Amino acid sequence: MFDDLARRPANRVGVWFRPGDDALWARSAPAGFRVQPNTAQVLNLEGGFSTVWERRFHQSVRRGVRRAERSGLDVEVDRTGRLAPAFYQLFEQSIPRWARQDHEPLALARWRRMRIFPPRRLETIASQLGEACTIWMAWRAGEPAAAIVVLRHGSHDLYWRGAMNRELAHPTRASHLLHRLAIEDACTAGCRQYDMGTSLQGTTLRRFKDSFGTDNFSSPRYYRERLPVRAPKRGLRRAVLRAVRFQGA
């Protein structure tokens, strides 16, 4: 697989392995690949959903789920990619909120987010993976409130993407309900892990994932660049953010 990636004509190629597998892949990665350390938050599903609900979910999660169940939300499950356009509607609505959280200019945030996750990507993933790609969508009075995308491989479920209309989702705790349903579905399918991905220490997203009772695992990304553009891009973004903060001081 590394040999195949190395032959690709793209300037930057990489792969992000399942949490806990880093020791194996560290011995396999060629010298030309660099390592970007990451920490993933993974929920242990051993014991089934009743054990997860009673012993691993924090009280705030159980309270949020009960509130969502009383909020008149309609939840739809799609394993065909049909709801991809509705997901992207929420994704685009989320970008201004993410930009404010990161103190990032909206134009830069929109360009960066859409470049990382272009509109056709979810549709392509859904068509390739079939039922292994699930979109969970919560609707409030006919409007999309929140959505998550969960990918499955064997006994491993990965929460891949999420987005929401905060005005509709936050008061109803729609995201709590979607993750609860996805986790129960993973338990029913015999999955052993519900991987909630990575997030920065001290952020609201990190605290949200912690509340589900996740454990931390090393989950590095291995990548190769023909031209070293990653560092300049990160430096440019930091410079822009510093300038914005200085002007707002």
Secondary structure, DSSP 8 states (H G I E B T S, - for coil): -HHHHHH--SSEEEEE--TT-HHHHHHHS-TT-EEE--EEEEEE-TTHHHHIIIIIS-HHHHHHHHHHHTTT-EEEEESSSTTHHHHHHHHHHHHHHHHHHTT--HHHHHHHHHHHS-HHHHHHHHHHHGGGEEEEEEEETTEEEEEEEEEEETTEEEEEEEEE-HHHHHHHTHHHHHHHHHHHHHHHTT-SEEEEEE--TTSHHHHHHHTTT-EEEE--EEEEESS--HHHHHHHHHHHHHHHHHHH-
